[in-house]
Amino acid sequence: MSREIIHTDRAPQAIGTYSQAVKTGSTVYLSGQIPLVPETMELVAGDMAAQIRRVFDNLRAVAQAAGGDLGDIAKLNIFLTDLAHFPLVNEIMAEYFSEPFPARAAIGVASLPKGAGVEMDAIMELG
């Protein structure tokens, strides 16, 4: 099966040896996004809510570049440096997703790249 590398300037550029997303058939694997502003490659200014929204915006940009949108995400993984922010993730996620919601995991981690408080990756199914 062929693989298509997905790239968009509307999301942060890879800061390591990975692609923003890889499409195989109708499945798209979206790499982890942290709350980087694509134009500056710096963490978004503001509180944790701003970080969560920026991550969803970054994921949306990559999903759209692959021919889908957030509603096509089948599995979402959320990594938080403080699980006390889990209710805030739920609140903001409801602004970006509607039912049926994707399968999801929320995982507490010790640290994330660039000092981010949140990172998310996803698997999207097109068609």
Summary of the structure (lengths in Angstrom):
residues: 127
radius of gyration: 13.7
end to end distance: 17.2
largest distance: 42.6
contacts: 380
relative contact order: 0.24
helix: 30%
strand: 32%
